[in-house]
Amino acid sequence: MGGVRAASLLKQALDRHEELRSRSLSLIPSENVMSPEARRLLSADLAHRYTSLKPRPLHGQPVEDYYMGTRWSREVIRVCEDAARSLFKCGYADVSLISGHIADLAMVAGVCKHGDKIAVVEPLSGGYPGFQREKIPSLLGVDVVYLPTKSYTPVAEEAASIVRREKPKLVVLGGSIILFPHPVRELAEACSEVGAVLAYDGSHVLGLIAGGEFQLPLDEGAHLLAGSTHKTLPGPQGGILLASSRELGEQVSEHIPHKLVDNPHLHRIAALAYTLAEMLEYSKSYARQVVSNARALARALDESGVPVLFRELGYTCSHQVKLEVTEDYLEKAKRLEQAHLIIDLGGRLGTQELTRRGMKEKEMEKVAELFSRVWRGEPPEKVRREVMELSAEFSKVYYSLEEGLP
């Protein structure tokens, strides 16, 4: 393949991707959309540049950075970390992590040594798949025990009993299916008794935590809060580590430079800083609407015959709606995609992206109607036009400094 041919095929794929996504409604719970200004920063000059994390002294002289010309890029990092501490009301923030997975690695590496034990939410019961025994635990040489769950949520008394019995060095709450708050206060007491660090993987709910709408793990007794920055927190793909105290944060971050991260991708940090600035202004309104939309969507889907779980619990307290994964789920997902309704294959729906595009409860009822028609067997091509029309009505990005509130 020649260069011209490769470039042509690339352009074709990108154009078709943009066309599809601009005419679709995404209900994937692990994605979001950035504001135009945040997207612009991803292509700023910083995209070409390096910075070093904690450089070694040069001939005995301390240096701020291994690379010269980084005075203002270091200021970008400082602004981002200051904004993160302000938004999450915490003592420490590290924005150098390039994914939520790396943030989880950093927590385990920073707290545990080889042979230690961690306790986490079982991945098959809603926990993060990276904590499967053969993944992060195996990589770092730690043992793992799993906390029992009900409705994809740790059972407080049983989980606390396991912590007291197993005495792990690190306990991690949070997960990939997270509909209801996790028992942070209850586990904090047990962790204190055995000297364990209590962490919270907030990848899915960081934007809700920022708005005070889901739960506040650091206020409830967690020592660490980490996760990805591109789900309910509507920033660029990347990771963040927050700590209740500077001392603990620095202890964990000590294991990041040249072990987990070299260059932290300055353009990403700039886009994250801008997103955090937007959330400092709008996180409360945004988070409140995300949760309200999720409940409205769940209720409307349930009333339309789609198998939504946890009606008896009010469906959800987060951005997620959980469907039963029926035997024909894959076929239904493919047909929904043909109608330009985009979902994942885990039975999770999310309202954060549609919320940022300005949709509210009324639109959730319409989305549920379109979704249920395809789910019940109506040909996707008969629904697609209505999906595209609804998508076209909501093409702006709100809860942003450019557009404000919808």
C-alpha positions as CSV (number, residue, x, y, z in Angstrom):
1,M,0.0,0.0,0.0
2,G,1.3,3.4,-0.9
3,G,1.1,6.6,1.2
4,V,-1.5,8.3,-1.0
5,R,-3.7,5.1,-0.9
6,A,-3.3,4.8,2.9
7,A,-4.2,8.5,3.4
8,S,-7.3,8.1,1.2
9,L,-8.5,5.1,3.0
10,L,-7.9,6.8,6.4
11,K,-9.9,9.9,5.3
12,Q,-12.8,7.7,4.1
13,A,-12.9,5.8,7.4
14,L,-12.8,9.0,9.4
15,D,-15.5,10.7,7.3
16,R,-17.8,7.7,7.6
17,H,-17.2,7.5,11.4
18,E,-18.0,11.2,11.8
19,E,-21.1,10.9,9.7
20,L,-22.3,7.9,11.7
21,R,-21.7,9.3,15.1
22,S,-23.1,12.8,14.3
23,R,-26.3,11.1,13.2
24,S,-26.5,8.7,16.1
25,L,-27.6,8.7,19.7
26,S,-24.9,7.1,21.9
27,L,-26.1,5.3,25.1
28,I,-22.6,3.9,25.9
29,P,-21.9,4.6,29.6
30,S,-18.1,4.8,29.2
31,E,-18.0,7.6,26.7
32,N,-18.9,11.3,26.5
33,V,-18.3,14.4,24.3
34,M,-16.0,17.3,24.9
35,S,-16.7,20.9,24.2
36,P,-15.2,22.4,21.0
37,E,-12.6,24.3,23.0
38,A,-11.5,21.2,24.9
39,R,-11.2,19.3,21.6
40,R,-9.2,22.2,20.1
41,L,-6.7,21.9,22.9
42,L,-6.0,18.3,21.9
43,S,-4.4,19.6,18.7
44,A,-2.5,22.5,20.3
45,D,1.3,22.7,20.1
46,L,1.5,20.8,23.3
47,A,0.6,17.7,21.3
48,H,4.2,17.8,20.0
49,R,6.0,18.3,23.3
50,Y,7.5,16.4,26.2
51,T,7.9,17.0,29.9
52,S,9.6,14.9,32.5
53,L,8.1,13.8,35.8
54,K,10.4,14.3,38.8
55,P,13.7,14.6,36.8
56,R,17.0,13.6,38.4
57,P,19.5,16.4,39.5
58,L,22.1,17.4,36.9
59,H,25.6,17.4,38.3
60,G,24.1,17.8,41.8
61,Q,21.9,20.7,40.8
62,P,18.1,20.4,41.1
63,V,16.2,20.8,37.8
64,E,12.5,21.5,37.2
65,D,12.4,19.6,33.9
66,Y,14.7,17.5,31.8
67,Y,13.5,19.5,28.8
68,M,13.9,23.2,28.3
69,G,11.1,25.3,26.9
70,T,8.6,23.9,29.3
71,R,7.9,26.9,31.6
72,W,4.4,27.3,30.4
73,S,3.6,23.7,29.9
74,R,4.4,23.1,33.5
75,E,2.0,25.9,34.3
76,V,-0.7,24.0,32.4
77,I,-0.1,21.0,34.6
78,R,-0.3,23.2,37.7
79,V,-3.6,24.8,36.7
80,C,-5.0,21.4,35.9
81,E,-4.0,20.0,39.3
82,D,-5.3,23.1,41.1
83,A,-8.6,22.8,39.3
84,A,-8.9,19.1,40.2
85,R,-8.2,19.8,43.9
86,S,-10.8,22.5,43.9
87,L,-13.5,20.5,42.1
88,F,-13.0,17.3,44.2
89,K,-12.1,19.2,47.4
90,C,-9.1,17.0,48.1
91,G,-5.6,17.4,49.3
92,Y,-3.7,16.0,46.3
93,A,-4.2,15.5,42.6
94,D,-2.0,13.8,40.0
95,V,-3.1,14.3,36.3
96,S,-0.1,12.5,34.7
97,L,-1.9,9.2,34.3
98,I,-2.8,8.4,30.7
99,S,-5.8,6.1,31.5
100,G,-8.0,4.9,34.2
101,H,-6.4,1.5,34.1
102,I,-3.0,3.1,34.7
103,A,-4.6,4.9,37.7
104,D,-5.7,1.6,39.2
105,L,-2.2,0.2,38.6
106,A,-0.8,3.2,40.4
107,M,-3.0,2.7,43.4
108,V,-2.0,-0.9,43.8
109,A,1.7,-0.3,43.1
110,G,1.8,2.7,45.4
111,V,0.2,1.0,48.4
112,C,1.2,-2.7,48.1
113,K,4.3,-4.7,47.8
114,H,4.8,-8.1,46.3
115,G,2.8,-10.7,48.2
116,D,0.4,-8.3,49.8
117,K,-3.4,-8.7,49.5
118,I,-6.1,-6.5,47.9
119,A,-9.9,-6.7,48.2
120,V,-12.0,-5.5,45.3
121,V,-15.5,-5.8,43.8
122,E,-15.7,-9.1,41.9
123,P,-15.4,-8.2,38.2
124,L,-18.3,-10.6,37.2
125,S,-20.5,-8.7,39.7
126,G,-19.8,-5.2,38.4
127,G,-16.2,-4.7,39.4
128,Y,-13.5,-3.5,37.0
129,P,-12.3,-6.3,34.7
130,G,-8.7,-5.2,35.2
131,F,-8.9,-6.6,38.8
132,Q,-9.5,-10.1,37.6
133,R,-6.9,-12.3,39.3
134,E,-4.8,-12.8,36.2
135,K,-4.6,-9.1,35.3
136,I,-3.5,-6.3,37.6
137,P,-3.1,-8.6,40.6
138,S,-1.0,-11.1,38.7
139,L,1.1,-8.3,37.0
140,L,2.0,-6.7,40.4
141,G,2.3,-10.0,42.4
142,V,-0.5,-9.3,44.8
143,D,-3.2,-11.7,46.0
144,V,-6.8,-10.7,45.6
145,V,-10.1,-11.4,47.5
146,Y,-13.5,-10.4,46.2
147,L,-16.2,-8.5,48.0
148,P,-19.7,-10.0,47.9
149,T,-22.4,-7.9,46.0
150,K,-26.1,-7.6,45.6
151,S,-27.6,-5.5,42.7
152,Y,-24.0,-5.0,41.6
153,T,-23.3,-3.2,44.9
154,P,-21.0,-4.5,47.7
155,V,-23.0,-5.9,50.7
156,A,-21.7,-3.7,53.6
157,E,-21.7,-6.1,56.5
158,E,-20.3,-9.1,54.5
159,A,-17.7,-7.0,52.8
160,A,-16.5,-5.5,56.2
161,S,-16.3,-9.0,57.6
162,I,-14.0,-10.1,54.8
163,V,-11.8,-7.0,55.3
164,R,-11.5,-7.8,59.0
165,R,-10.7,-11.4,58.3
166,E,-8.4,-11.1,55.3
167,K,-6.6,-7.9,56.4
168,P,-5.8,-6.6,52.9
169,K,-3.4,-3.7,52.4
170,L,-5.8,-2.1,49.9
171,V,-9.5,-2.2,49.5
172,V,-11.0,-0.8,46.2
173,L,-14.7,0.1,45.8
174,G,-16.3,1.3,42.6
175,G,-16.7,-0.6,39.4
176,S,-17.8,-0.9,35.8
177,I,-21.4,-1.5,36.6
178,I,-22.3,1.0,39.3
179,L,-25.9,1.9,39.8
180,F,-26.0,2.7,43.5
181,P,-23.6,4.2,46.0
182,H,-21.0,1.8,47.5
183,P,-20.7,1.4,51.3
184,V,-17.7,3.6,51.8
185,R,-18.4,4.6,55.4
186,E,-19.0,1.1,56.5
187,L,-15.8,-0.2,54.8
188,A,-13.8,2.8,56.1
189,E,-14.3,1.6,59.7
190,A,-13.2,-1.9,58.9
191,C,-10.1,-0.6,56.9
192,S,-9.1,1.6,59.9
193,E,-9.2,-1.4,62.2
194,V,-6.8,-3.5,60.0
195,G,-4.7,-0.6,58.7
196,A,-5.8,-0.9,55.1
197,V,-6.0,1.9,52.6
198,L,-9.5,2.4,51.2
199,A,-9.6,3.4,47.5
200,Y,-12.5,4.1,45.2
201,D,-12.4,3.6,41.4
202,G,-14.6,6.4,40.3
203,S,-14.0,6.0,36.6
204,H,-17.7,5.8,35.7
205,V,-19.0,8.3,38.2
206,L,-16.3,11.0,38.6
207,G,-18.5,13.6,36.9
208,L,-21.4,12.8,39.3
209,I,-19.0,12.9,42.3
210,A,-17.8,16.3,41.1
211,G,-21.4,17.5,41.1
212,G,-22.2,16.0,44.5
213,E,-25.0,13.9,43.0
214,F,-23.9,10.3,43.6
215,Q,-21.7,10.0,46.6
216,L,-18.5,11.7,47.9
217,P,-16.0,8.9,48.6
218,L,-13.3,11.1,50.1
219,D,-15.8,12.7,52.5
220,E,-17.1,9.3,53.4
221,G,-13.7,7.9,54.4
222,A,-11.9,6.8,51.3
223,H,-8.2,7.7,51.2
224,L,-7.8,7.5,47.4
225,L,-10.1,8.3,44.4
226,A,-9.0,7.5,41.0
227,G,-10.3,6.8,37.5
228,S,-10.7,7.8,33.9
229,T,-11.5,11.3,32.8
230,H,-13.8,10.7,29.9
231,K,-17.1,9.0,31.1
232,T,-19.4,11.1,33.3
233,L,-16.4,13.5,33.7
234,P,-16.6,14.7,30.1
235,G,-12.9,15.3,29.4
236,P,-10.3,13.7,27.2
237,Q,-9.4,10.0,27.5
238,G,-6.9,9.7,30.4
239,G,-6.6,9.1,34.1
240,I,-6.5,11.0,37.4
241,L,-5.4,10.2,40.9
242,L,-6.9,12.1,43.9
243,A,-6.0,11.7,47.6
244,S,-7.5,12.9,50.8
245,S,-4.0,13.9,52.0
246,R,-0.9,15.2,50.2
247,E,1.3,12.7,52.0
248,L,-0.6,9.7,50.8
249,G,-0.9,11.1,47.3
250,E,2.8,11.7,47.0
251,Q,3.5,8.2,48.3
252,V,1.4,6.7,45.5
253,S,2.6,9.1,42.8
254,E,6.2,8.2,43.7
255,H,5.6,5.0,41.7
256,I,4.4,6.7,38.5
257,P,7.4,8.4,36.8
258,H,9.2,6.0,34.5
259,K,7.4,3.0,35.9
260,L,3.8,3.6,34.7
261,V,4.2,6.9,32.8
262,D,7.0,8.7,31.1
263,N,5.6,11.6,29.0
264,P,2.1,12.4,30.4
265,H,0.7,13.9,27.1
266,L,0.5,17.6,27.7
267,H,-2.2,18.3,25.2
268,R,-4.4,15.8,27.1
269,I,-3.7,17.6,30.4
270,A,-4.7,21.0,28.8
271,A,-8.0,19.6,27.5
272,L,-8.6,18.0,31.0
273,A,-7.9,21.4,32.7
274,Y,-10.4,23.1,30.5
275,T,-13.0,20.4,31.2
276,L,-12.4,20.7,34.9
277,A,-12.9,24.5,34.6
278,E,-16.3,23.8,32.9
279,M,-17.2,21.4,35.7
280,L,-16.3,24.0,38.3
281,E,-19.0,26.1,36.8
282,Y,-21.6,23.5,35.8
283,S,-21.0,20.2,37.6
284,K,-24.0,20.4,39.9
285,S,-26.5,21.1,37.2
286,Y,-24.9,18.6,34.9
287,A,-24.8,15.8,37.4
288,R,-28.3,16.3,38.6
289,Q,-29.6,16.2,35.0
290,V,-27.6,13.1,34.2
291,V,-29.1,11.1,37.0
292,S,-32.6,12.5,36.4
293,N,-32.3,11.5,32.7
294,A,-31.1,8.0,33.7
295,R,-34.2,7.4,35.9
296,A,-36.5,8.8,33.2
297,L,-35.0,6.6,30.5
298,A,-35.2,3.5,32.7
299,R,-38.8,4.1,33.7
300,A,-39.9,4.7,30.1
301,L,-38.0,1.7,28.8
302,D,-39.5,-0.5,31.5
303,E,-43.0,0.8,30.7
304,S,-42.3,-0.1,27.0
305,G,-41.5,-3.7,27.8
306,V,-37.7,-3.5,27.7
307,P,-36.3,-5.7,30.5
308,V,-34.8,-3.0,32.8
309,L,-33.5,-4.2,36.1
310,F,-34.0,-2.9,39.7
311,R,-37.4,-1.2,39.4
312,E,-37.9,-2.0,43.1
313,L,-34.8,0.2,43.9
314,G,-35.8,3.1,41.6
315,Y,-33.7,1.7,38.8
316,T,-30.5,3.8,39.4
317,C,-28.7,6.5,41.3
318,S,-26.1,7.1,38.6
319,H,-25.9,7.6,34.9
320,Q,-26.3,3.9,34.2
321,V,-29.4,1.9,33.4
322,K,-29.0,-1.9,33.5
323,L,-30.8,-4.2,31.1
324,E,-31.2,-7.9,31.3
325,V,-28.8,-9.5,28.8
326,T,-31.2,-11.8,27.0
327,E,-30.1,-14.7,24.7
328,D,-30.9,-12.5,21.7
329,Y,-29.2,-9.4,23.1
330,L,-26.4,-9.4,20.5
331,E,-28.9,-9.5,17.7
332,K,-30.9,-6.7,19.3
333,A,-27.7,-4.6,19.7
334,K,-26.8,-5.0,16.0
335,R,-30.3,-3.9,15.0
336,L,-30.2,-0.9,17.3
337,E,-26.9,0.1,15.7
338,Q,-28.6,-0.1,12.3
339,A,-31.1,2.4,13.7
340,H,-28.2,4.6,14.9
341,L,-28.8,3.8,18.6
342,I,-25.4,2.9,19.9
343,I,-25.1,0.6,23.0
344,D,-22.5,-1.8,24.5
345,L,-22.8,-5.5,24.9
346,G,-22.9,-5.6,28.7
347,G,-26.5,-4.5,29.1
348,R,-25.4,-1.0,30.3
349,L,-26.9,2.2,29.0
350,G,-25.7,5.6,30.0
351,T,-27.2,9.1,29.8
352,Q,-24.2,11.3,30.2
353,E,-23.5,12.0,26.5
354,L,-27.1,12.8,25.6
355,T,-27.3,15.0,28.7
356,R,-24.3,17.0,27.6
357,R,-25.9,17.5,24.2
358,G,-28.8,19.2,26.0
359,M,-31.4,16.4,26.3
360,K,-33.7,16.3,29.3
361,E,-36.5,14.0,30.6
362,K,-38.8,14.7,27.7
363,E,-36.2,13.5,25.2
364,M,-35.4,10.4,27.3
365,E,-39.0,9.4,26.8
366,K,-38.6,9.8,23.0
367,V,-35.3,7.9,23.1
368,A,-37.0,5.1,25.0
369,E,-39.8,5.0,22.5
370,L,-37.3,4.7,19.6
371,F,-35.2,2.1,21.4
372,S,-38.2,-0.1,22.4
373,R,-39.6,-0.1,18.9
374,V,-36.4,-1.6,17.6
375,W,-36.1,-3.9,20.6
376,R,-39.6,-5.3,19.9
377,G,-38.7,-6.0,16.3
378,E,-39.6,-3.0,14.2
379,P,-37.3,-2.8,11.2
380,P,-34.3,-0.5,12.1
381,E,-34.7,1.5,8.8
382,K,-38.2,2.6,9.9
383,V,-36.8,4.1,13.1
384,R,-33.4,5.4,11.8
385,R,-34.8,8.6,10.3
386,E,-36.4,9.7,13.6
387,V,-33.2,8.9,15.5
388,M,-31.2,11.1,13.0
389,E,-33.7,13.9,13.3
390,L,-33.6,13.9,17.1
391,S,-29.8,13.8,17.0
392,A,-29.7,16.8,14.6
393,E,-31.8,18.8,17.1
394,F,-29.1,18.4,19.8
395,S,-25.8,19.0,18.1
396,K,-24.3,21.5,20.6
397,V,-22.3,20.7,23.8
398,Y,-23.8,22.2,26.9
399,Y,-22.6,22.6,30.5
400,S,-19.7,24.2,28.7
401,L,-18.1,27.7,28.9
402,E,-19.2,28.3,25.3
403,E,-22.9,27.3,25.5
404,G,-23.7,27.3,29.2
405,L,-26.8,25.5,30.4
406,P,-29.3,24.0,27.9
